[in-house]
Amino acid sequence: MKVEFWSDIVCPYCGLMDHRLHLALDRLPYGEQVRVIHRSFQLHPDLPREGVSQRKLLELVGAPTTMVDRVLRPIERVAEAEGLTPYHAVDRTLGPTDLAHELLAYATDQGRGDEIWTAMFRAHFGQARKLWTAEEVLDFAAEVGLDRAGAAEALRSRRYQARVTADQREAQRLGAHGAPFLVFDGRFAVPGAIGLDDLITVLDKVWAESHPTPQPLPVVGGAEGVCTPDGCALPDRTV
């Protein structure tokens, strides 16, 4: 079973869904058979490279300042309740995530995609870490054990830029207007964040449809008798 997960590391709902996805797969008996494929969706590619505060971003996009207390602070409280603490959805800086996504694509090719996506969410939301410049991204790469020279070459050559762009176009083709956006086995799409119980329900539904339980064959007549682990018996002829 395959779960494609489009997200941006500056999206607080995305960091929450990454955590919930890990929790769900840990609880399910088939969790190890689910392959999670992270894909890129950049929310604010035009932000200045030095970044802006969350409050400044709200001002730039014309959003009401009430979003802080109405949306962002509640996300922090939910994250804490679910074991993600600290979780900085308000007191942080946001910037363009193109280089971060290119590093994540490089990490995926190194066989560490899922692990590094989670580590980057924790760095940003747990430490309010800035990951917008090449130097910031490469410092993070070295800290999580990626080869800094290999990562530097990947960013310098921009060889993952087309993949990152293609991810976003595919999400938009499938109907995504933002992140998170999850697609289950290419059959079900879930736009936006959902709770852990609802996520498990979707996973169970998709798993059941792709792994149907064998049903007994219809019975069409009698036989001389039947043997079971408890012994053999003649057929019931009383009818």
C-alpha positions, 0 to 999 in steps of 0.5 A: 500500500502506498501513501503519497504525502504532499507537504511543506515544512513551514506548514504547521498542519503538515508537521502535525500530519507527519506525526499522526501518520507515524502514530497510525502506522505504528498502531496498525498490524500492516503498518510496516507494509505501507510505503510513505512517499513524501512529495513537495508542495511549496506554499510561499516560494516568493518570500525573501531568502532571509525570511519573515516572521509569522506575524509579518507573513499574515500582514503580507497576505492580508490575513487577519491578525486574529488567525494567531489566536483562532488558528495557530495557537490551537495548532500548538495546543493540539500538537502538545496534546499529541506529544509534539512539544515544543511546537512553534506555529507562531513564534518562528520565521518562514522563508522560501523552501525550494532549497529545503525541498531539494535537500529532501529529494537528495535525502530520498535518493540516499534512502533516508527520505521519510526520516529526514522529512520528519527531522526537518519538521522537528527542526523547524517547528521544534526549534523554530529553525530557519532553513531558507539559505543554502548554508542553513540547509547544509548545516541541517544536512550535516547535523542529521548525518547526510554527506555535506559535500554531496548535499552541497553539490546537489544544491549547487547543481539544482539537479532536484529542482525539476523534481520538486516542481513536478511534485507540485504540478502533480498535486495541483493536477490531482486537485490540491490547492494547498497542503497537506494533501494525501493520496492513498494507493492512487484511489483516495485523496484527503486534502487538509489535516485529519485526526488520528482516528480518521486517518486510521479509518482511511488507512483501514478502508484502503487496506481492506479494499486492496487486501480483501478477506477470502470468502468461503465458497458457496455450498452446492450439494452434499457429500459422503461425510466430512472429517475435521480436526475432531474426527470424521462424521457421516452427513446428517440425513435427518432432513 
